Structures are given as C-alpha cells and as structure tokens.
Amino acid sequence: MAGNGGGDASNSLVRKDYNDMIDELTSGPVLALEVRCGVVEFRTDVAGPWDVKMAKSLYPDTIRAKFGVDRVRNAIHCTDLPGDNVEESSYFFSILSCMDGLEKR
C-alpha cells in the first residue's frame, strides 16, 4: 500500500482493479483489526482466498465465501505481501485515530 493514501499510480500497474478496490475500501464504515499472531492461519482459515469463487469452493466457511461478491467486493482486506503488514497497519490506524479525534469534537 502506498504511504500517500493509496493514490500511488504505480499500484494500478500491479492490479487493473486497484482504483475499484480503493473505492470499495472507502465506500462505507470500516472495522480495523490488527492480527499479530497466526497471520497465515487467519488469512486462510478466517478470511479465505481473495478470489470469492475460490473461497466459496475451497473454504466455504470463511468471511469471503460467506459475504464476498467478487474480487473487488470480497468483504475483507488482508495484507498478503511480507513486509506490508507494518506499513498497512500504521496507515489504517493513523487514519482511524485522526477520524476518532474529529468525531469527538
């Protein structure tokens, strides 16, 4: 994830649906959860594969299988690249802490 708020054009080269994913992630309320132990197991057993069709076929009890619609609207975002976890957690939680401060005003 880009440190500039997700608008890094180079990310759109990685996935053709990058902008759609950003729109989806910012379309409504967010529940942020930082998993520090058992991350691989969480991604496999709880979240499921990012491809909803695959999740429904191979991991039918996962969040994506139950609530996902397609690859963009797959119900949950999980970091899947080693090393991105620290940057993504910092990014999301810094935004949420700023928003929390605004709501208390």
N, C-alpha and C positions, 0 to 999 in steps of 0.2 A: 504494500500500500504506500502510496506516495505520502511524504510528510507534508505536502502542501494542501491537504484537504481532499485528496482523491482526484484532483483535476489534472494530473500529470498526463500529458498526451501520450507518453511512451507506454503507459499501461494499456491504452487502447490497441496497441500493436500486439499485446500478449493475448487478449481475448476480444473478439469482434463485438461481443455484447457488453463490454466494460461500462459504457455510458448507461445502458439499460440497468446494469447491476447497481450503479451508483444511484440512479433514480429510485430503484426498488428499496435500497437500504435507507434512503432518506424520505420515503413516502409516508411514514407513519411512526407511531411510538416504537421505542427501542428498549429492549431489556438486554443489558450488557452483563456478561458473565465471564470471568477470567478463570480458566481451568489451569491449575498449576501441576497437578499430578495425574497421571494416566491419560495424557492428552490423546495419544494414538487410539486408545480404547474408547475414549469419549467420541472421537470423530467417527470411528467405525460403528460402535455399538449404540450410541445415543443419537448422533447427528445423521449418520449414514452418508453414502456417496453423494457428491454434489449433483449428479445426474439423477433426477427424480425417477425416471423409468428404471434405472439400475437399482435405485434404493427400494422401489416397490417390489422388484423381482427378487433381489438378494437379501435385503434387510427390511422386511415389511413392518417391523415394529419400531423403526426409527422415526425421528421427527420429520425428516424429509419425505419419507414414504407416506406418512400419515397426513402431512399438511402442505407438502410441496406441490406446485403446479407445473413448473418447468425448470429448466436450468437457471433461469434468472430469478424466478419467484420460487425459490426452493426452501423457504421457511426459516433458514438459519444460516449464519455466516460463520465459518470456522477457518482459521488460518491453516493453510496446508503446506506452506513452504518453511523449511527450517530457518530460523532466524527472524522470520517476520512476526513471530508472536510478541516479542517485546515492543516492537515498533507499533503494531496494531493495537495492543492493549494501551500503550501510552496515548496513542492518537484518540481512541474512543473514550477513554476515561478522562482525558483532559477536556474534551468537548462536553462530556456529560457533567463534569464538575463546573464548567462555565455556565451551562444551562441551568444547573441547580441553583447557582447564585442568582441568576436572573429571575427565577421563579419565586425566590424568597423576597424579592423587592416589593 
